[in-house]
Amino acid sequence: MFKKVLVANRGEIAIRIMRACRELDVKSIAVYSDADKNSLFAKYADEAYHIGESIPAKSYLNIEKIIDVAEKSGAEAIHPGYGFLAENPLLGEECEKHGIKLIGPKGQVIKDMGSKITSKTLMKKAGVPVVPGASKGISSADEAISMAEAIGYPVIVKASAGGGGIGMRTVYEEDEMMRAIESTQSVAASAFGDSTVYVEKYIEEPRHIEFQVLADEHGNTIHVADRECSIQRRHQKLIEEAPSPIMTDELRNKMGSAAVKAASAVGYTNAGTVEFIYSDGQFYFLEMNTRIQVEHPITEIVTGIDLVKEQIKIASGRELCCAQEDISVRGHAIECRINAEDPLNNFAPNPGKITGYRSPGGHGVRVDSGVYMNYSIPPFYDSMISKLIVLGRTRNEAIARMRRALSEYIILGVKTTIPFHKAMMTNSHFKKAELHTHFVDEHKKEIIANVEKVVQADKEMENRLKSTFLPSKKVAAVSAAVSSYMANSINNNTLER
């Protein structure tokens, strides 16, 4: 087992990884930017090192600085979390050069699965069902039009590199093709440095279902059940649940076997996620995320498998904790992503200072967070504040528990997605599990009307609550005292200034 692991990330996922390290008696190393000088994760770590300015390119994306800190601190491994460098094959290559273990798959695997064209070709060869469409990048609009005519409209134009739905354009007729290609190429070149695009059949109103996989370095690969991630906005997930409401034992075996086949075909090791789209009884490979997912906690609490600890153990050379027949699903879990965003303003980011904070609790409730009272959410990074996860015996109980937990969650000072989630937990279509990836857009009018009602009710509650929180100067003093206590009393952490 490693003695020290550097966590090349920030916020709640950094703390999540550090918690796993503590349970394994492994020291954690944090790296932080100017903006994160007073962050919770930097204080939670055993050691913390400043690595640069708040701009990601000069800190969390700076491989040279991160490797330098790893060597300086004596870290034997680096855990990239999700986002930032998590799916950058260059990090793995640099780790290999410097004798440091990357807690993740090999760089070539990340590279192959990071290309939608390459991954689709590999999956097709392995016998994993893929969406009909191009197996190579398109070179002209004429080629794209010919492909669209062969597979039938509508089609979708996608960037080969990157993820998150960035640059995607749906095309319903020939006249739209040229504009869609030019737009996607431009966005892809800017976002990923690769303008390659391809065309595939557009599956209307699909469900987004993914399978967690684990693979060790001894040839063992298993899936750790399924998750439903169909509630999205702009191709970014908002609510996830495990298992999928449509899942049966037969379908889980079929899709799970395809996920294991996909991972095995590319020599995958560590934790990863194979994503599928599902429609009309058919499922198709979408992509593979070569990292831990934001939504991994719901899989953990319905299976009892600590996925992050498994990642660390696998990277240290150990075999998987269990065999496929040992995996079972108990209960139903839901995760709501609590972001500093305004759901009434097209989910626009809303960074700022948290002037009041109280997280929910009680039976079956878990909060993964990286914030605290009087913490200022910086504008430089993802807007996530926390993840609220609940477990129920049934889906109905999980929805009721989430509704209760959301009613207890107090965050003052910034606008958040809590009102959106409150509205969703009472939405009749959601409660009946009538889900697909365009759910939010399709029911937008109804959702927004309910969010407005929730926001108004929350404002009245907020006015009543303000008097229960300390004045700002006292809050600052208390926060400083808490930070000092954490830094000095809990783990003798030393922050580099």
N, C-alpha and C positions, 0 to 999 in steps of 0.2 A: 504493500500500500504506500501511496505517496506520503511524504511528510509535509509538503507545502504545495498548495495549488493557487495560481494567480487567476483571478476572475476578471476577464477582459470585458467588463460590462458595468452597468450602473443600475440604480433604482431597485425595483422589487425583485427582478430576476437575480441581481447580484446578491441580495440578502438571501433569496431562496437557495442559491448554490452554497453560500457560506454556512447556512444552517445544516445542509447535508454534510459539509466538511466537518463541522463541530461534532456531529453525531458519529462520524468516522474517526474522530480524533486527528483530523488533518488541519493544519494551520492554513488560514485563508489570507491571500494578499489582494488588496484593493488598489486600483488605479483610479484617479479622479482628475477632472478638469477644474478650471477656475470656478465654473458655475456650481460645481458639486463639492466645493471645499467644506461646506457644513452639512453635507448630506448624511443620511442615516447609514447608508451602506459603507461609507468610508470610515465611520466610527465603529461599525459592527465588526469589521475585519480585524484580524490579529495585527496586520501591518497595512499601512496605506501610503501610496506614493503619488505625488503630483506629476502629471504627464503633459500638461500643456493648456492651451487656451480652450474656451468653451466650444469653439467650432469643432465638430466631430473630426474633420480631416486633420486637425492639429492635436488631437488627443485620442479619442476612442477608436479612430480609424488609422492611427499611426502605428503600423506594425513594428517599425524600428524601435520606437520608444517602449512599446509593450514588451518586446523581447529583451530590451536592455534592463527593464525593471525585473523581469523574470530572472535574469542572470544575476543581477545585483542582490535580489532578495533570496536567492537559492531555491526558487520555485522549480519543481520537477515537471509540472504540467500546467497547461493553460485551459481554462474553461471559457468559451466565448459566449455562452448564454444564447440569446436570440437577437437578431438585428446586428447592426454594426459589422463585425468581422466574422460572424457565425457561419456564413456560407461563402467566405472568401478563400479560395484554394491557396492563395499566396501565404496566408497565415500558417497553414499546415506545412507548406514547403519550408518556410523560415524556421518553424519549430523543429523540423527534421534536421536542418542544417546545424542548429545549435544544440541538438541533443535534448530537446524539450518535448514532452508528450502532449499532443493536442487531444483534448477530451472530445472526440468526434471522429468521423470517418477520415480516410486518407484524402489528400488534396485532389488526386485524380478523380475520385468518386464524387467529390463535391463539384468538380468542374463538369463532369459528365452529366450529373443530375441537375446542375444549374442551368444547362442548356435545354430548353423545352424540346428542341428538334432532336438533339442527341438522345435525351432520355426517352422520348417517344419511340425512336428507332430501336433502342435497346429493349424497351418493354414489349414492343411488337415482336421482336425476335425471341423474347423469353416466353411468349404466349400469354401476356397480360393484355386484356382488352383495352384498346385505345380509341379515341374519338376519330372518326373518319376525317382525313385531310392530308395535307402535305407532310412529307417526311424530310423535306429540306426547305431552306429559305427560298422565298420567291425572288425572282430577278426583275419582274416587270408586272404591270397591271394586266397585260394580256394573259400572262401565265396564271395570275390569281383568278381572273375571270373564267378561264378554262377549268380550273380546279373547282370553282364555285358551281359551275354548270354541271360538273361531273357528280358532285356530292349533294347538290341542291341548296338553294337559299332557304333561310338565312345562314350566313357564315360569320366567323369572327376572325379579325386580323389581330395577331398577337406578336409581341416582342419575344424573340427567342431567349434573350437573357433576362435576368431580374425576376421580380414577382410582384405580388400585391395588386395584380390587375392593372399595373401602370401602363398606359398607352393603348389599352384594348379598345377596339372599335367594332361594333356589330354592323354588318352590311346586309341589307334586305333586298337590294337590287343592283344591277350592273352599274348604273350611273353613280352610285355612291363609292365604288371600289377605289378609284384613283385617289380621292380625297382621304379615304380611310387609311390607305397605304402610306401616303405622304405624312399624315398626322402621326401614325404609329411609329414610322421610321424616325421622325424628328424627336419624338418623346424618348424613344429607346436610345438613340444616340446620346441625348443629353443626360438621361438618367443612368444608363448602364455602359456607355462608351461602346455600344454595339448596336448598329442600326438594322441588323438582320430581323426580318419579320416572316411570319408564315400564316397560312390560312387553314382553318379547320371548320368542320360542321358546328353550327351553333345549336346547342341543345337548349330548348326553351323551358324555363321554369324547372331546372334540375335541383335536386338536393345535393348539398356538399357533405359528403361523408368521408371521414378519414380513419386510417388505422395506424395505431402506434406500433412500431416494431422495435425490437431489441436484438442485437447480434453481437456475439463475443468474438474473440480472436482465435477461437478453437473450432469454428465451423458451425456453431449453434445459432439458429435464428428463429425467433418466435414473434407472434403478434400479441399485443396486450389490449385486445378488443378495440371497439369503435367509438367514434365521437361524431355528433351531428353539428355542423358549423354553418347552417344555411342562413342564419340571420346576419346580414352584412349590409354595409353601406360603402359604396365605391370600392367594392371587392375587398373590404376590410371587415373582419369578423367583429361582431358586437356581443353576441350571446352564443355560448356553446353548451352542449349537453351530452352526457354519456349514460346509457347507450343511446343510439339513434332511436327515436320512437317507432320507426318502421322495422327495426332489426328483429330477425328471427334467428334461431339457432342455425337453420339451414343457410340463410343468407350470410350470417357472420362467418360460418365455415368457408363459404365460397369466396367472399371478399377477403377474408383474412388469409386464406391460402394464396390468393393473388398478390396480396401485400408481401407475404413472406417470399414468394417467387420473385417479386420485383427486387426486394432487397438482396436476395441470394444471387440474382443474376449479375449484379454489379459488384459483388464482393463487399457488401456493406458491413461495417462494424459500428458499434455503439448504438445510441438511440436515434431514431428517425421517424418520419411520418410519411406514409403513402396516402395521397389524397385522390379521391374518386369523385366523379359526378354520377348521380343516379337519377334515372328517369324511366318511367314506364316499364319497370322490372329489369332494366338493363343498367350495368355500371361500366364506367370507362375510366382508365387512368388519366389523372389530371396533371399531377407533378409529385415530386418527392422533396420534402423539406429535410435537409441533411443537418438537423439540429434539434434541440429541445423546443417544443412549441409553447406559445403563450398559454394555451389551454390544457397543458399537461396535468394540472391538479385534478381535473374531473376524472381522468383515467386513474390517477393514484387512489382516489377515495372510493371508487367502485371496485377496484381490484386489489387494493392493499399493497401495491408495488410502489416503492419510492423510486421513481424514475431517475432522479438526479443522482441519488446514491448508486444506482445501478450503472449510470454513465461513468462515474468515477471508478467504480470497481472494475468495470470492463476495460477501461483505459489502463488500469494498473496490471492487467493481465489475468484477471479472474474469470471464471466461467459464469454463465448466466445463473441467476438465483433460482430459476425454476424451468420446468419443461412446459410445452404447450398445454398438456393435459392438466397442469396445475392452475392455469389461469381461469378464473370464473368471475362473473359480473354479479355484484350484489347491490341492489338499490338503484336509485337514479340520481345523477348529479347535474347541476346547472351552474354555469359560470357567467357572470356579468362583468364585462370590462368597464371599470369606472374611469372614465377619461375626463380631463379638464377641457371639455368641449361644450358648445352651446347647441343642443339638439333643435332649438327653434331658429337657429341661424345656419342651417345646413352643416351642423356639426363643426363649426369653426373653432379652432383652438382658442382656449381662454386661460393662458398662463397667468400666474399672480400669486399673492400670498394667501395661505390658508389661515383664516382668523379664528376658526372654530373647527374642532375635529373630534368625533367620537365614533369608533368603529362598532359594528354590531357583534353580538356573540350568541351564546346559547347552543343548545344541542344541534349538531349537524351543520355548524357554520364555520367557515374558514375564510380568513382575510389575508391575502398576500399583498403587502404594501411596502412602500419605501418612503412614506411621508410622515409628518408629525405636525403638531400644533405650531403655527407661526412659520412653517416651512414655505419658502417661495419656490413655486414651480417654475423652472427656467423655460424660456421660449425656444431653446436650441434643439430640443430633443422631442421624442414621442410624447404625446400628451397623457399617457396612462398614469393614473394616480395609484390604482390598486386593482386587484381582482377579487371579486366577492364570489365565493363558492359555497354551495349548500348541497347536502345529501339528504334524500328522503327515501322511504321504502318504495314509493311509487313516484311516477312523474307528477301526479296531482299533488302529492305531499311535498315534493321538491319545489313546485311552483308556489304553493302556499307558504313554505318556509322562506323562499327567496323574497316573496312579497313582504313577509314579516321582517326579514333582515334588512331589506331596503328601507323600510319605515324607520328603522333604528339608526341608519347610517346618516351621520350629520357631517357635512363638509360646508363650511361657510367661507366666504371671501372670493371664491371662484365659481363659475358655472360648471356644472358637471353633467354627465349622462345619466345620473340617478333618476331624474324625472322620466327620461325615455324608458328606462328599465321598469320603473313602476307602471308606466302605461302598458308596456309589453306584457307584464305578468297578469294583466286583466283583459288582454285582447282575446276575444273569443276564438279567432282563427289560430292564434298561437296555442291557446289552451287545448284546442282540438288537434294540434300537431300538423296543421295544414301548411307545411313549411316548404320554401324554395328560396333560391338565392336572390330573387327579386321581391321578396316579401315586403321589405321596408318601402320600396318604391310603389308597389301595388296598393298597399294600404296606407300610404303616406298621409292622406287627408284625415283619416280616422285616427291614426297614431298622433299626428300633430295636435289635433283637437284635444285628445286626452292628455298629451304632454302639457298643453297650455293650462288645463285644469289642475294638473299636478303642481306645476310651477306656482300657480296662484295660491294653492293650499300650502305649499312649502314656504312661500314668502311670509304668510301669516305665522307659520310655526317658527320661522327664522327670527322674526321680530320678538317672539316670546322667548326664544333661546338666547338672544344676544346678551341679555342681562346675566345669564348663568356662566358666561365665559369671562375670564379676567380681563381687565383693561390691557391694552397693547403693551405698555411698558412692563407690567407685571408678567405678561405672557412671555415677553422676550427674556426676562430674568429667569423665569421658570424653565423655559426651553434651554437656556444656556446651562442652567444647573443640571437638567436632565442629560444634556449632551456631555457635560463634564463627567457626570456620574458614569454614564455608559463607557466613556473613553477610558476613565481611570480605574473605576471599581470593578467593571465586568471583565475586561480582557486586557488591561494595560496596553491599549493600542497607542501607537505613536504616529501622529499625522505629520507629514513633512509640510512645512509651510514655505 
